Amino acid sequence: MPIEIARVRPDALEPFFRANEREALRTFYNFSVVWHEERYQLAARDGETIAGGVQIRVAASLAQVETIVVLPEFRLRGIGRDLLSQAADLAKYYNCHKMFVAVPHASPAQRFFERCDYHQEAVLPQHTFKLDIALLRKFLL
């Protein structure tokens, strides 16, 4: 009987992945993987107003900056830099050796991260929305 490929509900494969992922990761990386994955959020507040926030994902000794937002009226005050700094401290606490982020290449976002000591590792041509995407990293340890 031929194998059938079918689309499933988003949660349908959770038991399958839970039962098989550790062995698949051990085979993929060629060593036993202790996989810890969490998302963390930090907020910058001005009284009761949230001026900005950052969300990072920590997994496999890496921290990914998934989202960073500072409201326009609070920009150019160092809030974004402070959010990244606090996120880096949190990532170091969880033994991450580097943080990374994907941003449009040659964009204001790339220049911001470079001013925060991130360095370009690669450019993915026509990656997201057919834009070139820069992968930036900052070593923590």
C-alpha positions as CSV (number, residue, x, y, z in Angstrom):
1,M,0.0,0.0,0.0
2,P,1.5,3.4,-0.9
3,I,2.1,6.0,1.8
4,E,-0.4,8.8,1.8
5,I,0.5,12.4,2.6
6,A,-2.3,14.3,4.2
7,R,-2.9,17.7,5.8
8,V,-3.8,17.4,9.5
9,R,-5.0,19.7,12.3
10,P,-2.3,21.8,13.9
11,D,-2.3,19.8,17.1
12,A,-2.8,16.3,15.5
13,L,1.0,15.5,15.4
14,E,1.8,16.6,19.0
15,P,1.7,13.0,20.4
16,F,3.8,11.7,17.4
17,F,6.4,14.5,17.9
18,R,6.5,14.1,21.6
19,A,7.2,10.4,21.2
20,N,9.8,10.6,18.4
21,E,11.4,14.1,18.5
22,R,14.2,13.3,21.0
23,E,15.5,10.4,19.0
24,A,15.2,12.4,15.7
25,L,17.2,15.3,17.2
26,R,19.9,12.8,18.6
27,T,20.2,11.4,15.1
28,F,20.2,14.9,13.4
29,Y,22.8,16.4,15.7
30,N,24.7,13.2,16.4
31,F,24.6,13.6,20.1
32,S,21.9,13.4,22.9
33,V,19.9,16.6,22.9
34,V,18.3,18.0,26.1
35,W,15.7,20.2,24.4
36,H,14.4,23.2,26.4
37,E,12.3,25.6,24.5
38,E,10.5,28.6,26.0
39,R,9.4,32.1,25.0
40,Y,10.0,35.0,27.3
41,Q,8.7,38.6,27.1
42,L,10.0,41.8,28.6
43,A,8.1,45.0,28.8
44,A,9.3,48.6,29.0
45,R,6.8,50.7,31.0
46,D,6.3,54.4,31.5
47,G,3.9,54.3,34.4
48,E,0.9,52.3,33.3
49,T,1.8,52.6,29.6
50,I,3.7,49.9,27.8
51,A,6.3,51.8,25.8
52,G,7.9,48.7,24.2
53,G,8.4,45.0,24.4
54,V,10.6,42.2,23.3
55,Q,9.9,38.5,22.9
56,I,12.7,35.9,22.6
57,R,12.6,32.2,22.0
58,V,15.2,30.2,23.9
59,A,16.1,26.7,22.5
60,A,19.2,24.6,22.0
61,S,21.5,27.2,23.7
62,L,20.3,29.9,21.3
63,A,18.0,32.9,21.8
64,Q,16.1,34.3,18.9
65,V,14.7,37.8,19.0
66,E,11.2,37.1,17.6
67,T,9.7,40.5,18.1
68,I,10.8,43.9,19.4
69,V,8.5,46.9,19.3
70,V,8.9,50.4,20.7
71,L,6.1,52.8,20.3
72,P,7.0,55.7,18.0
73,E,6.7,58.4,20.7
74,F,9.2,56.5,22.9
75,R,11.8,55.8,20.2
76,L,15.4,57.2,20.2
77,R,15.5,57.0,24.0
78,G,17.5,53.8,24.3
79,I,14.5,51.7,25.2
80,G,15.1,49.2,22.3
81,R,18.7,48.8,23.3
82,D,17.7,48.3,27.0
83,L,15.1,45.7,26.0
84,L,17.8,43.8,24.0
85,S,20.3,44.1,26.9
86,Q,17.8,42.6,29.4
87,A,16.8,39.9,26.9
88,A,20.5,39.0,26.5
89,D,20.9,38.8,30.3
90,L,17.9,36.4,30.4
91,A,19.3,34.3,27.5
92,K,22.7,34.1,29.4
93,Y,20.9,32.9,32.5
94,Y,19.5,30.0,30.3
95,N,23.1,29.3,29.0
96,C,22.5,30.7,25.5
97,H,25.8,31.3,23.7
98,K,24.3,33.7,21.2
99,M,21.3,35.7,20.2
100,F,20.1,36.1,16.6
101,V,17.5,37.9,14.7
102,A,16.3,38.0,11.1
103,V,15.6,41.4,9.6
104,P,15.2,42.9,6.1
105,H,18.7,43.4,4.6
106,A,20.1,46.9,4.5
107,S,17.1,48.2,6.5
108,P,16.7,50.6,9.4
109,A,16.1,47.4,11.6
110,Q,19.5,46.0,10.5
111,R,21.2,49.2,11.3
112,F,19.5,49.3,14.7
113,F,20.7,45.8,15.6
114,E,24.2,46.5,14.3
115,R,24.3,49.6,16.6
116,C,23.4,47.1,19.4
117,D,26.6,45.0,18.5
118,Y,24.9,42.4,16.3
119,H,26.8,41.2,13.3
120,Q,25.6,39.9,9.9
121,E,26.1,36.2,9.5
122,A,24.3,35.7,6.3
123,V,21.9,37.1,3.8
124,L,19.0,35.0,2.5
125,P,18.0,36.2,-1.0
126,Q,14.3,36.8,-1.6
127,H,13.4,35.0,1.6
128,T,10.4,36.6,3.3
129,F,7.9,38.5,1.1
130,K,10.6,38.1,-1.6
131,L,12.9,40.4,0.4
132,D,16.5,39.7,1.1
133,I,16.8,38.9,4.8
134,A,19.9,39.4,7.0
135,L,20.6,37.0,9.8
136,L,22.3,38.9,12.5
137,R,24.0,37.5,15.6
138,K,25.5,38.6,18.9
139,F,27.7,36.2,20.9
140,L,26.8,36.2,24.6
141,L,29.5,34.0,26.2
